[in-house]
Amino acid sequence: MAQIGRLLFWRHLRAEPNQHILHYRRGKLVRSGPGVAHWFNPLTAAIAMVPVEDCETTFLLRERSRDLQEVSVQCTLTYRITDPEKAARRLNFAIGLTSGAWLEQPLERLASVWAQRAQPLARDHLKGVSLEEAVRSGADVVRRAILDALTADQELASMGLAVVSLQVARVAPSAELEKALQAPTREAIQQLADEASFARRANAVEKERAIKQNELQTEIDLARRQEELISQQGRNTLMGVQAEGEAERVRTQAGIEREELLARAHAEQVLVRARGEAEAERQLQSVRLESERARVALYQDAPGKVLLGLALQQLAGSIKTIQHLNLTPDMLGETFAQFLRDGAGAGPAEASGPGGGTRGR
């Protein structure tokens, strides 16, 4: 869009470098060029703005193949206006003298022109090929056919138009036909996937079998080693029991021998002690016998009062506690009379003893 300024009754136009301005006054072209900036009288001026840059348009062509199947061709066309004057005579590129915008939509009309020119070209090609051929290799063939035809089209040249490039995005059937065409490939791919899955399962089963076999072999080896271990443990236990029994036998034998030695020593000690005690007892009895003999001999020669005193003395030594002592006059009288008798009888003898030598001890 051009920029238009206002000063009283005058207008000032300024265009971009990619915009070609055609200024007409009274039906004649008075100024032409890209990026023009000038003053003009809106009462006598008619201005057209033609883009000289590369323009792009996209259109969709629907045709039928040789086997009467609908095919869609999506094209992207890049073109250029090589002769702005010719294009301005064929299409309305006039702009408003107040706003600077196009009064109509010339680029949309150009897009329609390109689609109309390409439609027969695509139809001529697609009606001679089958649907499968059009889908498989139709894009490049259709692109070359349309591009060559549009480049050589004199009508487009007379309109001041030139093709820069053409791209055919895809040549596609309807959705149902596309699914039908994709079905064999999809089934083949699915079959390959199934075969790969089956192979993977078979491989997994084989590996699982190998793993189970390895586990079983490992269990057998472990069982064999465990059996060897149990056997070795039994042998070790038996050897330990035998060694312990032998040690116990040796300890028992040593204990028996030690007990025998102790018993012999004790017996000899008891025998020696018994002999010593017997000898001591014999000597003691001998001494006691001699003493008793001497005491008996003494008692035989002792008078009765002495024997009585000794008996009383021995009795007093045997009696620990005297609860009651009864001294009657008869007992004391008899004892005193006996004492007097003994004293009278012993008087002359004791008197004559020292001189006459009748008795002495």
PLY file of the C-alpha trace (Angstrom):
ply
format ascii 1.0
element vertex 361
property float x
property float y
property float z
element edge 360
property int vertex1
property int vertex2
end_header
0.00 0.00 0.00
1.30 3.44 -0.98
1.48 6.29 1.49
-0.47 9.42 0.48
-0.19 12.76 2.23
-2.42 15.84 1.81
-1.70 19.53 1.52
-4.73 21.63 0.67
-5.94 20.32 -2.68
-2.68 18.54 -3.46
-1.69 14.98 -2.64
1.74 13.51 -2.12
2.39 9.83 -2.95
5.33 7.75 -1.79
5.75 4.14 -2.90
8.13 1.35 -1.81
10.94 0.15 -4.11
9.03 -3.07 -4.91
5.94 -1.13 -5.95
5.80 0.15 -9.53
3.71 3.33 -9.84
1.85 4.19 -13.08
0.56 7.79 -13.03
-1.96 8.65 -15.73
-3.23 12.14 -16.52
-5.99 12.62 -19.06
-5.51 9.04 -20.24
-1.79 9.34 -20.81
1.04 7.84 -18.77
2.98 10.75 -17.33
5.11 9.03 -14.66
6.19 5.42 -14.28
8.69 3.71 -12.01
9.24 1.80 -8.74
9.52 3.70 -5.46
8.10 6.92 -6.91
7.47 9.92 -4.63
5.71 12.98 -6.13
2.91 15.49 -5.79
-0.22 15.17 -7.89
-3.65 16.71 -8.39
-6.31 14.18 -7.42
-8.82 15.77 -9.76
-6.85 14.87 -12.88
-4.78 11.87 -11.81
-5.32 8.10 -12.06
-2.65 6.00 -10.33
-2.02 2.28 -10.48
0.40 0.39 -8.20
1.81 -2.86 -9.57
4.02 -5.08 -7.34
7.25 -6.04 -9.03
8.41 -8.40 -6.30
8.02 -12.19 -6.42
4.49 -13.16 -5.49
3.36 -16.53 -4.30
0.00 -18.25 -4.64
-1.27 -21.67 -3.66
-4.14 -23.48 -5.37
-5.66 -26.95 -5.27
-6.62 -28.78 -8.48
-9.10 -31.67 -8.44
-9.00 -33.98 -11.46
-9.65 -37.60 -12.39
-7.13 -40.25 -13.31
-7.39 -42.73 -16.15
-9.32 -45.15 -13.96
-11.82 -42.37 -13.04
-10.54 -41.82 -9.54
-10.45 -38.37 -8.02
-6.98 -36.94 -7.52
-6.02 -33.71 -5.74
-2.99 -31.72 -6.84
-1.70 -29.07 -4.42
0.51 -26.49 -6.14
2.53 -23.53 -4.90
3.40 -21.07 -7.68
5.89 -18.19 -7.48
5.51 -15.59 -10.24
6.64 -12.08 -11.13
5.05 -9.19 -13.04
7.63 -8.42 -15.67
5.68 -5.72 -17.54
3.65 -3.52 -15.17
1.99 -1.58 -17.99
0.64 -4.76 -19.64
-0.51 -6.10 -16.32
-2.20 -2.81 -15.43
-4.06 -2.86 -18.76
-5.30 -6.45 -18.14
-6.03 -6.19 -14.41
-7.18 -3.34 -12.21
-4.24 -2.24 -10.03
-5.71 1.24 -9.37
-5.36 2.64 -5.85
-7.51 5.08 -3.92
-6.10 8.58 -4.04
-6.95 9.11 -0.39
-6.07 5.81 1.27
-3.38 4.49 -1.09
-4.95 0.97 -1.07
-6.09 -1.05 -4.09
-9.65 -0.44 -5.11
-10.01 -4.14 -6.02
-8.05 -7.35 -5.19
-5.79 -7.84 -8.21
-3.55 -10.46 -6.59
-6.54 -12.70 -5.92
-7.59 -12.38 -9.53
-4.04 -13.26 -10.57
-4.19 -16.37 -8.36
-7.41 -17.36 -10.10
-5.76 -16.79 -13.48
-2.84 -19.04 -12.57
-5.15 -21.79 -11.30
-7.25 -21.59 -14.47
-4.17 -21.79 -16.68
-2.76 -24.77 -14.73
-6.04 -26.70 -14.49
-6.09 -28.01 -18.10
-2.43 -28.92 -17.96
-2.91 -31.08 -14.88
-6.05 -32.60 -16.37
-4.24 -33.54 -19.60
-1.56 -35.35 -17.68
-3.69 -37.12 -15.04
-6.28 -38.48 -17.45
-3.58 -40.52 -19.14
-2.21 -42.24 -16.02
-3.71 -44.54 -13.44
-4.31 -43.58 -9.86
-1.40 -45.61 -8.55
1.00 -44.10 -11.11
-0.24 -40.59 -10.37
0.23 -41.07 -6.66
3.60 -42.80 -6.96
5.34 -40.45 -9.40
2.73 -37.84 -10.32
4.14 -34.90 -8.35
7.35 -34.49 -10.34
5.71 -35.26 -13.68
2.83 -32.89 -13.05
5.22 -30.17 -11.88
7.38 -30.43 -15.00
4.35 -30.53 -17.31
2.66 -27.51 -15.75
5.91 -25.53 -15.45
6.88 -26.10 -19.09
3.38 -25.21 -20.31
3.10 -22.04 -18.20
6.57 -20.89 -19.23
5.67 -21.25 -22.91
2.20 -19.72 -22.52
2.04 -16.61 -24.72
-1.13 -15.40 -23.06
0.66 -15.04 -19.77
3.50 -13.22 -21.51
1.00 -10.79 -23.04
-0.28 -10.09 -19.52
3.25 -9.24 -18.43
3.51 -12.34 -16.16
6.39 -14.78 -15.80
6.75 -18.00 -13.79
9.58 -18.06 -11.26
9.07 -21.53 -9.78
6.42 -24.18 -9.26
6.17 -26.70 -6.47
3.69 -29.56 -6.38
3.34 -30.47 -2.74
1.44 -33.71 -3.30
-0.77 -35.65 -5.64
-3.20 -37.47 -3.41
-6.40 -39.46 -3.88
-9.39 -39.20 -1.59
-9.06 -40.34 2.00
-10.77 -43.70 1.38
-8.68 -44.43 -1.71
-5.54 -43.36 0.07
-6.26 -45.80 2.89
-6.97 -48.52 0.32
-3.68 -47.81 -1.46
-1.84 -47.77 1.82
-3.43 -51.04 2.93
-1.10 -53.42 1.00
1.96 -51.58 2.16
0.57 -51.35 5.65
-0.25 -55.05 5.63
3.19 -55.87 4.28
4.79 -53.75 6.95
2.51 -55.31 9.55
3.44 -58.74 8.23
7.10 -57.85 8.53
6.41 -56.54 12.02
4.59 -59.77 12.88
7.43 -61.83 11.47
9.87 -59.73 13.46
7.66 -60.19 16.52
7.48 -63.94 15.91
11.22 -64.09 15.39
11.71 -62.06 18.53
9.39 -64.38 20.43
11.14 -67.44 19.02
14.47 -65.91 19.95
13.11 -65.08 23.38
11.79 -68.65 23.79
15.14 -70.04 22.66
16.96 -67.78 25.07
14.49 -68.69 27.80
15.09 -72.36 27.08
18.83 -71.80 27.21
18.42 -69.88 30.45
16.25 -72.66 31.94
18.78 -75.25 30.80
21.59 -73.25 32.33
19.58 -72.86 35.53
18.86 -76.61 35.59
22.51 -77.41 34.97
23.45 -74.92 37.65
21.01 -76.57 40.07
22.46 -79.99 39.21
25.98 -78.71 39.82
24.86 -77.08 43.04
23.15 -80.31 44.16
26.28 -82.30 43.32
28.46 -79.83 45.17
26.03 -79.85 48.08
26.18 -83.65 48.13
29.97 -83.48 48.13
29.81 -80.84 50.82
27.47 -82.97 52.97
29.69 -86.03 52.45
32.77 -84.02 53.33
31.00 -82.58 56.36
30.03 -86.13 57.42
33.62 -87.27 57.05
34.81 -84.24 58.94
32.23 -84.87 61.66
33.23 -88.54 61.86
36.88 -87.60 62.05
36.02 -85.04 64.71
34.03 -87.62 66.69
36.83 -90.18 66.35
39.39 -87.61 67.37
37.20 -86.52 70.28
36.65 -90.17 71.27
40.36 -90.86 71.10
41.04 -87.74 73.13
38.35 -88.76 75.64
39.83 -92.26 75.83
43.27 -90.81 76.41
41.85 -88.43 79.02
39.95 -91.29 80.67
43.00 -93.53 80.64
45.08 -90.75 82.08
42.38 -90.09 84.69
42.25 -93.77 85.60
46.01 -93.93 85.89
46.00 -90.75 87.92
43.25 -92.14 90.18
45.21 -95.37 90.56
48.31 -93.42 91.49
46.30 -91.30 93.92
44.62 -94.40 95.35
47.98 -96.12 95.77
49.48 -93.05 97.36
46.45 -92.66 99.62
46.52 -96.35 100.54
50.21 -96.16 101.34
49.57 -92.95 103.29
46.69 -94.58 105.17
48.80 -97.67 105.79
51.69 -95.62 107.07
49.33 -93.54 109.19
47.62 -96.66 110.53
50.92 -98.23 111.34
52.04 -95.06 113.08
48.75 -94.75 114.98
48.86 -98.45 115.88
52.42 -98.13 117.12
51.55 -94.98 119.04
48.43 -96.64 120.45
50.48 -99.70 121.42
53.07 -97.59 123.17
50.32 -95.53 124.82
48.55 -98.66 125.99
51.85 -100.00 127.24
52.43 -96.80 129.18
48.86 -96.86 130.49
49.25 -100.51 131.44
52.42 -99.75 133.33
50.78 -96.84 135.03
47.71 -98.91 135.89
49.95 -101.65 137.23
51.79 -99.13 139.36
48.51 -97.58 140.54
47.04 -101.05 141.32
50.21 -101.92 143.19
49.91 -98.67 145.11
46.27 -99.34 145.88
47.16 -102.80 147.20
49.55 -101.40 149.77
47.49 -98.27 150.61
45.35 -98.23 153.84
41.58 -98.06 153.62
41.30 -94.36 154.46
43.59 -93.54 151.63
41.58 -95.62 149.26
38.46 -93.96 150.53
39.97 -90.53 150.03
41.07 -91.38 146.55
37.65 -92.71 145.71
36.04 -89.60 147.06
38.51 -87.51 145.13
37.75 -89.37 141.92
34.07 -89.10 142.58
34.39 -85.40 143.19
36.21 -85.04 139.90
33.44 -86.90 138.14
30.60 -84.94 139.70
30.26 -81.56 138.04
27.41 -80.10 140.09
26.26 -80.90 143.65
22.66 -79.96 144.16
22.21 -81.20 147.79
24.62 -82.58 150.40
23.10 -84.24 153.51
25.52 -84.76 156.43
23.76 -86.69 159.21
25.08 -87.06 162.75
25.33 -90.81 162.32
27.53 -90.43 159.26
29.75 -87.89 160.88
29.88 -89.87 164.12
30.81 -93.08 162.45
33.36 -91.38 160.33
34.85 -89.54 163.24
34.93 -92.74 165.34
36.69 -94.50 162.54
39.15 -91.67 162.31
39.89 -91.93 165.99
40.35 -95.65 165.71
42.69 -95.32 162.88
44.59 -92.63 164.69
44.94 -94.69 167.87
46.03 -97.79 166.03
48.57 -95.95 163.99
50.05 -93.97 166.87
52.33 -96.63 168.47
53.36 -97.91 165.14
54.35 -94.53 163.85
56.13 -93.89 167.08
58.10 -97.04 166.89
58.56 -96.80 163.15
61.52 -94.56 163.03
63.24 -96.21 165.95
62.49 -99.84 165.54
62.18 -99.97 161.82
59.04 -102.02 161.87
57.37 -100.39 158.69
58.29 -97.75 156.28
57.72 -96.65 152.68
0 1
1 2
2 3
3 4
4 5
5 6
6 7
7 8
8 9
9 10
10 11
11 12
12 13
13 14
14 15
15 16
16 17
17 18
18 19
19 20
20 21
21 22
22 23
23 24
24 25
25 26
26 27
27 28
28 29
29 30
30 31
31 32
32 33
33 34
34 35
35 36
36 37
37 38
38 39
39 40
40 41
41 42
42 43
43 44
44 45
45 46
46 47
47 48
48 49
49 50
50 51
51 52
52 53
53 54
54 55
55 56
56 57
57 58
58 59
59 60
60 61
61 62
62 63
63 64
64 65
65 66
66 67
67 68
68 69
69 70
70 71
71 72
72 73
73 74
74 75
75 76
76 77
77 78
78 79
79 80
80 81
81 82
82 83
83 84
84 85
85 86
86 87
87 88
88 89
89 90
90 91
91 92
92 93
93 94
94 95
95 96
96 97
97 98
98 99
99 100
100 101
101 102
102 103
103 104
104 105
105 106
106 107
107 108
108 109
109 110
110 111
111 112
112 113
113 114
114 115
115 116
116 117
117 118
118 119
119 120
120 121
121 122
122 123
123 124
124 125
125 126
126 127
127 128
128 129
129 130
130 131
131 132
132 133
133 134
134 135
135 136
136 137
137 138
138 139
139 140
140 141
141 142
142 143
143 144
144 145
145 146
146 147
147 148
148 149
149 150
150 151
151 152
152 153
153 154
154 155
155 156
156 157
157 158
158 159
159 160
160 161
161 162
162 163
163 164
164 165
165 166
166 167
167 168
168 169
169 170
170 171
171 172
172 173
173 174
174 175
175 176
176 177
177 178
178 179
179 180
180 181
181 182
182 183
183 184
184 185
185 186
186 187
187 188
188 189
189 190
190 191
191 192
192 193
193 194
194 195
195 196
196 197
197 198
198 199
199 200
200 201
201 202
202 203
203 204
204 205
205 206
206 207
207 208
208 209
209 210
210 211
211 212
212 213
213 214
214 215
215 216
216 217
217 218
218 219
219 220
220 221
221 222
222 223
223 224
224 225
225 226
226 227
227 228
228 229
229 230
230 231
231 232
232 233
233 234
234 235
235 236
236 237
237 238
238 239
239 240
240 241
241 242
242 243
243 244
244 245
245 246
246 247
247 248
248 249
249 250
250 251
251 252
252 253
253 254
254 255
255 256
256 257
257 258
258 259
259 260
260 261
261 262
262 263
263 264
264 265
265 266
266 267
267 268
268 269
269 270
270 271
271 272
272 273
273 274
274 275
275 276
276 277
277 278
278 279
279 280
280 281
281 282
282 283
283 284
284 285
285 286
286 287
287 288
288 289
289 290
290 291
291 292
292 293
293 294
294 295
295 296
296 297
297 298
298 299
299 300
300 301
301 302
302 303
303 304
304 305
305 306
306 307
307 308
308 309
309 310
310 311
311 312
312 313
313 314
314 315
315 316
316 317
317 318
318 319
319 320
320 321
321 322
322 323
323 324
324 325
325 326
326 327
327 328
328 329
329 330
330 331
331 332
332 333
333 334
334 335
335 336
336 337
337 338
338 339
339 340
340 341
341 342
342 343
343 344
344 345
345 346
346 347
347 348
348 349
349 350
350 351
351 352
352 353
353 354
354 355
355 356
356 357
357 358
358 359
359 360
